[in-house]
Amino acid sequence: MSTRFISFCGGKDHIWTPNRREFLFVGLLGSLGLTAGDIFKLQADTANPKAKAKSVINIFLPGGIAAQESFDPKLLVPIEYRGPLGTVKSKIEGVHFSEQLKHTAEIADKICVIRAMTHGEADHGRGTHNMFTGWRPSPAVQYPSMGSIVSHELGPRNNLPPYVCIPNQPNEYAGTGFLGSAYGPFSLGADPANGGFKVRDLNLPGGVDDARFAERREMRAAVDSHFSSLEKSDALDGMDCFYERAYALMSSSDARAAFELKKEPDKLRDDYGRNAAGQRMLLARRLVEAGVRFVSLTYGGWDHHDNIRAGISNQLPEFDRAYAALIRDLDTRGLLDSTLVLVTTEFGRTPKINKTGGRDHYPKVFSIVMAGGGIKKGCVHGSTDTTGTEPDENPLTVPDYAATVYSLLGIDFEKALLAGTRPVKIIKDGEVANAILA
């Protein structure tokens, strides 16, 4: 059995196949209470100084939220298309949102609603793959997620992992694809909304204090030195860097503090909401403020084939409150202009309400929201026809969406990476949506 790891310290990719040093790797993980997927194999900070966005918060609403009951309500059509919910005026002149987005309506002058997002995948998995990777699924290539691309291209800051998932990696498409495990996300392993929330693996295990931690590190260095004298290779150098990054995270009090949600004032936690939406978004803000480059979080379940009134009314208010609080909080702290905040979903819902009071899968047109990080404020980009059946003006494709995100981060999205021996562009056939840029 051969395990493939990518080194990031030597200026090029190296392949490591564990041999006699594998026992050291496993022993270190066990002694520190870590797992292979949770140790960060990180690279040097190579961020483009001209990038408008320094970090991304991707808020993914799994299941496919209905645009008609959120950001693109249809006011003047029959009830079977309009749906069961009313609307509220937003701060964008002439623009209405769902009645369950009253707080978001108040900060609409700080966001950009994309009303004509479009692709062709009506399956949950395939639609999710599109939105997490920027690619249609392929049997030939396992594409990396956008978070993993950011990790690969930009690397860490402040001893923090570049890519974090809250509360866990939500699906296989949020992973590393052909890039390898070095660029995978750190998953919290717990929901920040839970009482006694504590991130796994960041604290030393019981019975291991700082002195013992340092002693174990010295012991590993001594054994490494012996093996390195016998077996010189770039792969070993890469593993040395691997360990150093893991130790840096474990030993940095500032890095660990970024995950300590309890340090936030009680009033601010209340403003976000003491629930999954609120505490996940608050922790996301805390992480990007500390230096994490890409935070991906999920909230709710939006596959409303039945009783869409209840499904939306039970979940959207908590999202609404938390999202508005997040945008205000970032803005107040001077972070909104450097933090790209995305609200995404895998597809939309059918224009007409079905027999069970819900809407079915519909990828032809749906809404997402982009804010901060170089995005124009107070705008609606694209439109749909009267019933929400077709894109009307300025449809945004998945490659264009992904190209725009990468461009704002200063990443060359036409750059080719190696999938085995095959060069694959980060994004194919994508163009930056200049109309939504500030």
C-alpha positions as CSV (number, residue, x, y, z in Angstrom):
1,M,0.0,0.0,0.0
2,S,1.4,3.4,-1.0
3,T,0.2,6.7,0.4
4,R,0.9,9.8,-1.7
5,F,1.7,13.1,0.0
6,I,2.8,16.4,-1.5
7,S,5.6,18.5,-0.1
8,F,5.4,22.2,-0.2
9,C,8.7,23.4,1.2
10,G,11.1,22.7,-1.6
11,G,9.7,25.0,-4.3
12,K,8.3,22.1,-6.2
13,D,6.0,19.1,-5.6
14,H,7.6,16.0,-4.3
15,I,6.2,12.5,-3.8
16,W,6.5,10.7,-0.5
17,T,5.9,7.0,-0.2
18,P,6.1,6.0,3.5
19,N,8.7,3.4,4.4
20,R,10.7,3.0,7.5
21,R,9.8,6.5,8.6
22,E,6.1,5.8,8.5
23,F,6.2,4.6,12.1
24,L,7.5,8.0,13.2
25,F,4.7,9.7,11.4
26,V,2.0,7.5,13.0
27,G,3.7,7.7,16.4
28,L,3.8,11.5,16.3
29,L,0.1,11.8,15.4
30,G,-0.9,9.4,18.1
31,S,1.2,11.1,20.8
32,L,-0.2,14.5,20.0
33,G,-3.8,13.4,19.6
34,L,-3.8,14.3,15.9
35,T,-5.0,12.5,12.7
36,A,-3.4,12.8,9.3
37,G,-6.3,14.7,7.8
38,D,-6.0,17.3,10.6
39,I,-2.3,18.2,10.3
40,F,-1.5,21.0,8.0
41,K,1.0,20.5,5.3
42,L,1.4,24.2,4.4
43,Q,3.4,26.3,2.1
44,A,5.0,29.7,2.2
45,D,2.8,32.8,2.0
46,T,2.7,33.8,-1.7
47,A,-0.3,36.1,-1.7
48,N,-0.6,38.6,-4.5
49,P,-0.2,42.0,-2.9
50,K,-2.6,43.5,-5.5
51,A,-5.4,41.1,-4.5
52,K,-8.6,42.9,-3.4
53,A,-9.7,40.0,-1.2
54,K,-7.4,38.6,1.5
55,S,-9.9,36.0,2.8
56,V,-13.1,34.3,1.8
57,I,-16.1,33.2,3.8
58,N,-18.2,30.8,1.8
59,I,-21.7,30.2,3.4
60,F,-23.2,27.2,1.6
61,L,-26.9,26.4,1.9
62,P,-27.1,22.7,1.0
63,G,-30.2,21.3,-0.8
64,G,-30.8,24.2,-3.2
65,I,-32.6,27.2,-1.6
66,A,-35.4,28.7,-3.7
67,A,-34.7,32.1,-5.1
68,Q,-38.4,32.9,-5.1
69,E,-38.5,32.6,-1.4
70,S,-35.2,34.4,-0.7
71,F,-33.4,36.8,-3.0
72,D,-35.6,36.9,-6.2
73,P,-39.3,37.0,-5.2
74,K,-41.8,37.3,-8.0
75,L,-44.3,39.9,-6.9
76,L,-46.7,40.2,-9.9
77,V,-47.3,36.6,-10.9
78,P,-50.1,34.1,-10.0
79,I,-49.8,32.5,-6.5
80,E,-48.7,29.2,-8.0
81,Y,-45.5,30.9,-9.2
82,R,-45.2,33.6,-6.5
83,G,-45.3,31.2,-3.7
84,P,-46.7,31.5,-0.1
85,L,-44.4,34.2,1.3
86,G,-44.6,38.0,1.1
87,T,-41.7,40.4,0.5
88,V,-39.9,43.2,2.2
89,K,-38.3,46.3,0.6
90,S,-34.5,46.4,0.6
91,K,-32.1,49.3,0.8
92,I,-31.5,48.8,-3.0
93,E,-34.0,51.0,-4.8
94,G,-36.9,49.0,-6.2
95,V,-35.5,45.6,-5.0
96,H,-37.5,43.3,-2.7
97,F,-36.4,40.3,-0.8
98,S,-38.4,37.6,1.0
99,E,-40.3,38.7,4.1
100,Q,-38.0,36.4,6.0
101,L,-34.9,38.4,5.0
102,K,-35.8,41.7,6.8
103,H,-32.4,42.1,8.4
104,T,-30.6,41.4,5.2
105,A,-32.8,43.9,3.4
106,E,-31.3,46.5,5.8
107,I,-27.8,45.8,4.7
108,A,-28.5,45.3,1.1
109,D,-26.6,48.5,0.3
110,K,-23.4,46.5,1.2
111,I,-24.0,43.4,-0.9
112,C,-24.4,42.2,-4.5
113,V,-27.2,39.8,-5.3
114,I,-26.6,37.6,-8.4
115,R,-30.0,36.7,-9.7
116,A,-29.1,34.8,-12.8
117,M,-26.7,32.2,-11.7
118,T,-27.0,29.2,-14.0
119,H,-25.7,25.7,-14.8
120,G,-27.1,22.4,-16.1
121,E,-26.9,19.9,-13.2
122,A,-30.2,19.0,-11.4
123,D,-28.6,16.3,-9.2
124,H,-27.5,17.4,-5.7
125,G,-24.1,15.9,-5.9
126,R,-23.3,17.2,-9.4
127,G,-24.6,20.7,-8.6
128,T,-22.6,20.7,-5.3
129,H,-19.5,19.7,-7.3
130,N,-20.0,22.6,-9.6
131,M,-20.3,25.2,-6.9
132,F,-17.4,23.9,-4.8
133,T,-14.9,23.3,-7.6
134,G,-15.9,25.6,-10.5
135,W,-16.1,22.5,-12.7
136,R,-18.6,20.1,-14.0
137,P,-18.0,16.6,-12.7
138,S,-15.7,14.4,-14.8
139,P,-15.0,10.6,-14.5
140,A,-11.4,11.4,-15.6
141,V,-10.4,14.0,-13.1
142,Q,-11.1,14.6,-9.4
143,Y,-11.1,18.4,-9.2
144,P,-9.9,20.2,-6.1
145,S,-12.3,22.5,-4.2
146,M,-11.8,26.2,-4.3
147,G,-10.7,26.1,-0.7
148,S,-7.9,23.6,-1.5
149,I,-6.8,25.7,-4.5
150,V,-6.5,28.7,-2.2
151,S,-4.5,26.6,0.2
152,H,-2.2,25.4,-2.6
153,E,-1.7,28.8,-4.2
154,L,-1.6,31.1,-1.1
155,G,-0.5,29.0,1.8
156,P,-0.8,29.8,5.5
157,R,-0.8,33.0,7.6
158,N,0.0,33.4,11.2
159,N,0.5,29.7,11.8
160,L,-3.2,29.1,10.9
161,P,-4.5,26.6,8.4
162,P,-5.3,28.3,5.1
163,Y,-8.6,26.4,4.7
164,V,-11.1,25.6,7.4
165,C,-14.5,24.0,7.3
166,I,-17.2,24.7,9.9
167,P,-18.3,22.4,11.5
168,N,-16.8,19.7,9.2
169,Q,-15.9,19.1,5.6
170,P,-19.5,19.0,4.2
171,N,-19.0,16.8,1.2
172,E,-16.3,15.1,-0.9
173,Y,-16.2,18.0,-3.3
174,A,-15.0,20.3,-0.6
175,G,-11.8,18.3,-0.5
176,T,-8.4,18.3,-2.3
177,G,-9.1,16.4,-5.5
178,F,-5.9,15.7,-7.4
179,L,-3.9,18.1,-5.2
180,G,-3.5,15.6,-2.5
181,S,-4.1,15.7,1.3
182,A,-1.5,18.5,1.9
183,Y,-4.2,21.0,0.9
184,G,-7.2,19.7,2.6
185,P,-9.4,21.6,5.0
186,F,-9.1,21.6,8.8
187,S,-12.5,20.5,10.1
188,L,-13.5,21.7,13.6
189,G,-15.1,18.4,14.6
190,A,-17.8,20.2,16.6
191,D,-20.5,22.7,16.1
192,P,-19.7,26.1,17.6
193,A,-23.4,26.5,18.5
194,N,-23.1,23.6,21.0
195,G,-22.5,24.2,24.7
196,G,-18.9,23.7,25.7
197,F,-17.7,24.0,22.1
198,K,-14.0,23.1,21.8
199,V,-12.1,22.4,18.6
200,R,-10.4,19.0,18.5
201,D,-6.7,18.5,18.2
202,L,-5.6,22.1,19.0
203,N,-4.8,21.4,22.7
204,L,-2.2,19.0,24.0
205,P,-3.6,15.7,25.0
206,G,-4.0,14.9,28.7
207,G,-0.7,14.2,30.4
208,V,1.3,16.2,27.8
209,D,2.4,19.6,29.1
210,D,4.6,22.2,27.2
211,A,7.8,20.7,28.5
212,R,6.9,17.2,27.5
213,F,5.7,18.4,24.1
214,A,9.1,20.1,23.5
215,E,10.9,17.0,24.7
216,R,9.0,14.8,22.2
217,R,9.8,17.3,19.5
218,E,13.5,17.0,20.3
219,M,13.3,13.2,20.3
220,R,11.7,13.2,16.9
221,A,14.4,15.6,15.6
222,A,17.1,13.3,16.8
223,V,15.6,10.2,15.2
224,D,15.0,12.2,12.0
225,S,18.7,13.2,11.9
226,H,19.8,9.6,12.0
227,F,17.5,8.5,9.2
228,S,18.3,11.6,7.1
229,S,22.0,10.7,7.2
230,L,21.1,7.3,5.8
231,E,18.4,8.3,3.3
232,K,18.9,11.7,1.7
233,S,16.0,12.8,-0.4
234,D,13.8,15.8,-1.1
235,A,10.9,13.8,0.2
236,L,12.5,13.7,3.7
237,D,13.0,17.4,3.6
238,G,9.4,17.8,2.8
239,M,8.4,15.7,5.7
240,D,10.5,17.8,8.0
241,C,8.6,20.9,6.9
242,F,5.4,19.0,7.4
243,Y,6.2,18.3,11.0
244,E,7.3,21.9,11.6
245,R,4.0,23.3,10.4
246,A,2.1,20.9,12.6
247,Y,4.2,21.9,15.6
248,A,3.8,25.6,14.8
249,L,0.0,25.3,15.0
250,M,0.1,23.3,18.2
251,S,2.6,25.6,19.9
252,S,1.1,28.9,18.9
253,S,-1.2,30.4,21.5
254,D,-2.4,33.0,19.0
255,A,-3.3,30.4,16.5
256,R,-5.2,28.4,19.0
257,A,-6.9,31.5,20.3
258,A,-8.5,32.2,16.9
259,F,-10.8,29.2,17.5
260,E,-11.9,30.3,21.0
261,L,-15.4,31.6,20.4
262,K,-16.0,32.2,24.1
263,K,-13.7,35.3,23.9
264,E,-16.3,37.1,21.9
265,P,-18.6,39.5,23.9
266,D,-21.9,38.0,25.0
267,K,-23.8,40.8,23.3
268,L,-22.1,40.2,19.9
269,R,-22.9,36.5,20.2
270,D,-26.5,37.4,20.9
271,D,-26.5,39.7,17.9
272,Y,-25.4,36.9,15.6
273,G,-27.8,34.5,17.3
274,R,-27.1,31.6,19.7
275,N,-27.8,29.0,17.1
276,A,-26.0,27.2,14.3
277,A,-26.2,30.0,11.7
278,G,-25.1,32.7,14.2
279,Q,-22.2,31.0,15.9
280,R,-20.8,29.4,12.7
281,M,-20.7,32.8,11.0
282,L,-19.3,34.5,14.1
283,L,-16.5,31.9,14.3
284,A,-15.9,32.4,10.5
285,R,-15.3,36.1,11.1
286,R,-13.0,35.4,14.0
287,L,-10.9,33.0,11.8
288,V,-10.5,35.4,8.8
289,E,-9.7,38.2,11.2
290,A,-6.9,36.0,12.6
291,G,-5.5,35.0,9.2
292,V,-7.4,32.0,7.8
293,R,-7.7,32.5,4.0
294,F,-10.8,30.4,3.2
295,V,-13.6,29.5,5.6
296,S,-16.4,27.3,4.3
297,L,-19.5,26.8,6.4
298,T,-22.8,25.2,5.9
299,Y,-26.2,26.0,7.4
300,G,-29.6,24.3,7.2
301,G,-31.2,22.0,4.6
302,W,-33.0,23.7,1.7
303,D,-34.4,20.7,-0.4
304,H,-38.0,21.8,0.0
305,H,-40.0,19.5,-2.2
306,D,-42.8,19.8,0.3
307,N,-44.3,22.7,2.3
308,I,-41.8,25.3,1.4
309,R,-43.6,27.8,3.6
310,A,-42.6,25.9,6.7
311,G,-39.2,25.0,5.5
312,I,-38.2,28.5,4.7
313,S,-39.9,30.1,7.7
314,N,-38.1,27.6,10.1
315,Q,-34.6,28.3,8.8
316,L,-34.3,31.6,6.9
317,P,-34.8,33.9,9.9
318,E,-31.8,32.6,11.7
319,F,-29.7,32.9,8.6
320,D,-31.0,36.4,8.0
321,R,-30.1,37.6,11.4
322,A,-26.6,36.0,11.4
323,Y,-25.7,37.1,7.9
324,A,-26.7,40.7,8.5
325,A,-24.7,40.7,11.7
326,L,-21.7,39.2,9.9
327,I,-21.7,41.9,7.2
328,R,-22.1,44.7,9.8
329,D,-19.4,43.2,12.0
330,L,-16.9,42.9,9.2
331,D,-17.7,46.4,8.0
332,T,-17.3,47.9,11.5
333,R,-14.0,46.2,11.9
334,G,-12.7,47.4,8.6
335,L,-12.6,43.9,7.2
336,L,-15.4,43.8,4.7
337,D,-13.4,45.3,1.9
338,S,-10.7,42.6,2.3
339,T,-13.1,39.7,3.0
340,L,-15.1,38.2,0.2
341,V,-18.4,36.8,1.6
342,L,-20.3,34.3,-0.5
343,V,-23.7,32.9,0.0
344,T,-24.1,29.9,-2.4
345,T,-26.2,26.8,-3.0
346,E,-26.1,23.9,-5.5
347,F,-29.1,25.0,-7.7
348,G,-32.5,26.7,-7.5
349,R,-36.1,25.5,-7.4
350,T,-38.8,25.1,-10.1
351,P,-40.8,28.2,-11.0
352,K,-44.1,26.7,-10.1
353,I,-45.2,25.3,-6.7
354,N,-45.8,21.6,-6.9
355,K,-48.8,19.6,-5.6
356,T,-47.2,19.2,-2.1
357,G,-46.6,22.9,-1.6
358,G,-42.9,22.7,-2.5
359,R,-40.5,23.3,-5.4
360,D,-38.3,20.8,-7.2
361,H,-34.7,20.9,-8.5
362,Y,-34.0,23.6,-11.1
363,P,-30.4,24.5,-12.1
364,K,-31.3,26.7,-15.0
365,V,-31.5,29.8,-12.8
366,F,-30.9,30.6,-9.1
367,S,-29.6,33.3,-6.8
368,I,-26.3,33.6,-4.9
369,V,-24.9,36.6,-3.0
370,M,-21.4,38.2,-3.0
371,A,-20.2,40.9,-0.8
372,G,-16.9,42.6,0.2
373,G,-13.5,41.8,-1.1
374,G,-13.7,43.9,-4.2
375,I,-17.4,43.4,-5.0
376,K,-19.6,46.3,-5.9
377,K,-22.0,47.3,-3.1
378,G,-25.7,47.7,-3.3
379,C,-26.2,46.0,-6.6
380,V,-28.3,43.3,-8.3
381,H,-26.5,41.6,-11.2
382,G,-28.6,39.7,-13.7
383,S,-32.3,39.1,-13.8
384,T,-34.8,36.3,-14.5
385,D,-38.0,36.4,-16.5
386,T,-41.4,37.1,-15.0
387,T,-41.9,33.6,-13.6
388,G,-38.2,32.8,-12.8
389,T,-38.1,30.2,-15.6
390,E,-35.2,31.6,-17.7
391,P,-32.2,33.9,-17.2
392,D,-33.3,37.3,-18.7
393,E,-30.1,39.5,-18.5
394,N,-26.5,38.8,-17.6
395,P,-26.5,35.1,-16.6
396,L,-23.5,34.1,-14.6
397,T,-22.0,30.7,-15.3
398,V,-20.1,28.6,-12.8
399,P,-16.7,29.1,-14.5
400,D,-17.2,32.8,-14.6
401,Y,-18.2,32.8,-10.9
402,A,-15.1,30.8,-10.0
403,A,-12.8,33.0,-12.2
404,T,-14.2,36.1,-10.4
405,V,-13.5,34.7,-7.0
406,Y,-9.9,33.6,-7.9
407,S,-9.2,36.9,-9.6
408,L,-10.2,38.9,-6.5
409,L,-7.8,36.7,-4.4
410,G,-5.0,37.4,-6.9
411,I,-4.9,33.8,-8.1
412,D,-4.2,33.2,-11.8
413,F,-7.2,31.0,-12.6
414,E,-5.7,30.0,-16.0
415,K,-2.7,28.5,-14.4
416,A,-2.2,24.8,-15.0
417,L,-1.7,22.4,-12.2
418,L,-0.6,18.8,-12.5
419,A,-3.2,16.1,-12.0
420,G,-0.8,13.2,-12.1
421,T,1.1,13.9,-15.3
422,R,-1.8,15.8,-16.9
423,P,-1.9,19.6,-16.8
424,V,-5.3,21.0,-15.7
425,K,-6.2,24.6,-15.6
426,I,-7.5,25.9,-12.3
427,I,-10.6,27.1,-14.2
428,K,-11.4,26.4,-17.8
429,D,-13.4,28.9,-20.0
430,G,-14.0,31.3,-17.2
431,E,-14.2,35.1,-17.5
432,V,-14.2,37.6,-14.7
433,A,-17.6,39.3,-14.1
434,N,-16.2,42.8,-14.3
435,A,-19.7,44.3,-14.0
436,I,-19.9,43.3,-10.3
437,L,-16.4,44.6,-9.3
438,A,-16.0,47.7,-7.3
